């Protein structure tokens, strides 16, 4: 609740496992729902995350087959070669 007593966030849990089921933000009309939990490197991970917007009946669903945390990324992934006739312009920030 906020300082006026209005509900800003509601978190619900699955009764038997106490894993998070959803997080709702009534003021913004958005809900994030979690399901299909699987045991992962750092404990249970949701295999499905659904984000719903109440007005307009919009939602998006993200499904995971497998999650990997902090996997090393080879340096060559970050090597960018400038295309021919490419010019680099250095920018500077003059803020305080």
Secondary structure by P-SEA (a helix, b strand, c coil): ccccccccbbbbcccccccccccccccccbbbbbcccccccccccccbbbbbbcccccbbbbbbccccccccccccccbbbbcccbbbbbbbbccc
